[in-house]
Amino acid sequence: MSDTASLGFGLGLATTNSNGEIIEVFYPQPEISPARSLTDAVMNVCGLETGSNHCVELDSEVHQQLVQALRECDQAATADLLERLVAGPQLVIICLLGRDSPPASVAEAYLKLHLLSHRLAKPNSLNLEGLFAVLVNIAWTNRGAIDLIDLPGRQLEARLQGLSLEIMSVDKFPRMTSYVVPAGVRIAHTARVRLGAYLGEGTTIMHEGFVNFNAGTEGPAMIEGRISAGVMVGANSDLGGGCSTMGTLSGGGKELISVGRNCLIGANAGIGFPLADGCIIEAGLYVTAGTKVRLLDANGELQKTVKAKELGGRKNLLYRRNSLSGAVECMPLKTTNALNQDLHSHN
Ligand SMILES: CC(C)(COP(=O)(O)OP(=O)(O)OC[C@H]1O[C@@H](n2cnc3c(N)ncnc32)[C@H](O)[C@@H]1OP(=O)(O)O)[C@@H](O)C(=O)NCCC(=O)NCCS
């Protein structure tokens, strides 16, 4: 029998709204494939079934039993964390993902987003179906997460006390850095990386860069453009200022795209098809999946005309719009793209 059976586990601090509903959860140490001894202890103490997903709000009686059970099965680190969490004023919860079904609660959704941003799960490896319907639209403020139903009251309350209540964003997703800053990254503007982004070591996100949830970089990477949900960027690739990777959440895009290793997408360029390793897209050129591309050989002779999506597996190509004819063409690259190592090796 394997030592692990569950997908994920987290002890979390939850924020509730005025109806007592959980609206967001912070998991300081989420776990992927938790040890069987840990999940057995949790399931025994909380009376849970195997193979299902659970979110349990801990009262003081259960937490004491759980601390003891965790210590008895050599899960001291989790027991210590639990003791720290219950010492505070916030609601403490346990979330156990027995299987990878669509997230059915805020607690489950936040645990999956944490697993991604802690680099414990890769983009597109977790079931996030129906995520938007589960998440709550929240005012993210300097005084924490506030459900919009409570916002007018909280704004008045703050003013009456002579305090300011600053709203940084109104969104279903918070910024990643309020939950975790993975090692070896630089993020010039933290609001531009959502919780659920996966940033590999050596990734730099400049002010123009944006990374959605369930998307990210293998690292190292220079990101000055947009990484849409579902898009993964290979190591040593460079997304130039204002460039775009086409998403599938809105606007009808259906091809799930990716960027290979050692690629350069030029400033204000974009792709709507999976780009193979070592390719360059000329600045300002947007190549969609259906764009007809003239494939040239090394001597500039036309081989054939194909749709860009048929070139998804072809490495080391330069895509450009011929400035004389207006046609999009691609040709073998003589040199490979290289990141400026000074910008990444000191993150
Ligand atoms: C496409 C790109 C990579 C080409 O750069 P390059 O390989 O250095 O090529 P060059 O500009 O030296 O051009 C080589 C030749 O192709 C020609 N050429 C370049 N782009 C062309 C185009 N779109 N149409 C027709 N001819 C073109 C040049 O005139 C030159 O001709 P020559 O041999 O007669 O002198 C570059 O223009 C580009 O877009 N880089 C992206 C940089 C970027 O955006 N970085 C991110 C910063 S935030």
The ligand as an SDF file (V2000), in Angstrom:
LIG
                    3D

 48 50  0  0  0  0  0  0  0  0999 V2000
   12.8500   39.9770  -35.9270 C   0  0  0  0  0  0  0  0  0  0  0  0
   14.1600   40.3570  -35.2750 C   0  0  0  0  0  0  0  0  0  0  0  0
   14.5710   39.2890  -34.2730 C   0  0  0  0  0  0  0  0  0  0  0  0
   15.1820   40.4440  -36.4230 C   0  0  0  0  0  0  0  0  0  0  0  0
   16.3840   40.8720  -35.8590 O   0  0  0  0  0  0  0  0  0  0  0  0
   17.7950   40.4570  -36.5220 P   0  0  0  0  0  0  0  0  0  0  0  0
   17.8620   38.9830  -36.5980 O   0  0  0  0  0  0  0  0  0  0  0  0
   18.8340   41.1740  -35.7270 O   0  0  0  0  0  0  0  0  0  0  0  0
   17.7050   40.9420  -37.9640 O   0  0  0  0  0  0  0  0  0  0  0  0
   18.1970   42.3140  -38.5990 P   0  0  0  0  0  0  0  0  0  0  0  0
   17.3730   43.4360  -38.0910 O   0  0  0  0  0  0  0  0  0  0  0  0
   19.6780   42.3770  -38.4860 O   0  0  0  0  0  0  0  0  0  0  0  0
   17.8140   42.0580  -40.0940 O   0  0  0  0  0  0  0  0  0  0  0  0
   18.4680   41.0970  -40.9290 C   0  0  0  0  0  0  0  0  0  0  0  0
   18.0270   41.3880  -42.3430 C   0  0  0  0  0  0  0  0  0  0  0  0
   16.6190   41.1230  -42.4590 O   0  0  0  0  0  0  0  0  0  0  0  0
   15.9180   42.3240  -42.8370 C   0  0  0  0  0  0  0  0  0  0  0  0
   14.6780   42.3630  -42.1000 N   0  0  0  0  0  0  0  0  0  0  0  0
   14.5240   42.3970  -40.7680 C   0  0  0  0  0  0  0  0  0  0  0  0
   13.2180   42.3860  -40.4570 N   0  0  0  0  0  0  0  0  0  0  0  0
   12.5490   42.3470  -41.6290 C   0  0  0  0  0  0  0  0  0  0  0  0
   11.1710   42.3270  -41.9930 C   0  0  0  0  0  0  0  0  0  0  0  0
   10.2170   42.3280  -41.0600 N   0  0  0  0  0  0  0  0  0  0  0  0
   10.8540   42.2570  -43.2960 N   0  0  0  0  0  0  0  0  0  0  0  0
   11.7990   42.2680  -44.2260 C   0  0  0  0  0  0  0  0  0  0  0  0
   13.0990   42.2670  -43.9740 N   0  0  0  0  0  0  0  0  0  0  0  0
   13.4780   42.3210  -42.6790 C   0  0  0  0  0  0  0  0  0  0  0  0
   16.8470   43.4550  -42.4490 C   0  0  0  0  0  0  0  0  0  0  0  0
   16.5970   44.6030  -43.2000 O   0  0  0  0  0  0  0  0  0  0  0  0
   18.2050   42.8470  -42.7170 C   0  0  0  0  0  0  0  0  0  0  0  0
   18.4270   42.8830  -44.1060 O   0  0  0  0  0  0  0  0  0  0  0  0
   19.9170   42.9240  -44.7250 P   0  0  0  0  0  0  0  0  0  0  0  0
   20.4950   41.5620  -44.5000 O   0  0  0  0  0  0  0  0  0  0  0  0
   19.6700   43.2340  -46.1410 O   0  0  0  0  0  0  0  0  0  0  0  0
   20.6570   43.9940  -44.0060 O   0  0  0  0  0  0  0  0  0  0  0  0
   14.0790   41.7280  -34.5780 C   0  0  0  0  0  0  0  0  0  0  0  0
   13.7100   42.7230  -35.4960 O   0  0  0  0  0  0  0  0  0  0  0  0
   13.0570   41.7260  -33.4760 C   0  0  0  0  0  0  0  0  0  0  0  0
   11.8570   41.9520  -33.6790 O   0  0  0  0  0  0  0  0  0  0  0  0
   13.5060   41.4590  -32.2170 N   0  0  0  0  0  0  0  0  0  0  0  0
   12.6600   41.4940  -31.0490 C   0  0  0  0  0  0  0  0  0  0  0  0
   13.3460   42.2760  -29.9500 C   0  0  0  0  0  0  0  0  0  0  0  0
   12.3810   42.5700  -28.8170 C   0  0  0  0  0  0  0  0  0  0  0  0
   11.2590   42.9790  -29.0200 O   0  0  0  0  0  0  0  0  0  0  0  0
   12.8470   42.3040  -27.5680 N   0  0  0  0  0  0  0  0  0  0  0  0
   12.0860   42.5720  -26.3720 C   0  0  0  0  0  0  0  0  0  0  0  0
   12.4010   43.9210  -25.7980 C   0  0  0  0  0  0  0  0  0  0  0  0
   11.2510   44.3860  -24.5630 S   0  0  0  0  0  0  0  0  0  0  0  0
  1  2  1  0
  2  3  1  0
  2  4  1  0
  2 36  1  0
  4  5  1  0
  5  6  1  0
  6  7  2  0
  6  8  1  0
  6  9  1  0
  9 10  1  0
 10 11  2  0
 10 12  1  0
 10 13  1  0
 13 14  1  0
 14 15  1  0
 15 16  1  0
 15 30  1  0
 16 17  1  0
 17 18  1  0
 17 28  1  0
 18 19  1  0
 18 27  1  0
 19 20  2  0
 20 21  1  0
 21 22  1  0
 21 27  2  0
 22 23  1  0
 22 24  2  0
 24 25  1  0
 25 26  2  0
 26 27  1  0
 28 29  1  0
 28 30  1  0
 30 31  1  0
 31 32  1  0
 32 33  2  0
 32 34  1  0
 32 35  1  0
 36 37  1  0
 36 38  1  0
 38 39  2  0
 38 40  1  0
 40 41  1  0
 41 42  1  0
 42 43  1  0
 43 44  2  0
 43 45  1  0
 45 46  1  0
 46 47  1  0
 47 48  1  0
M  END
$$$$
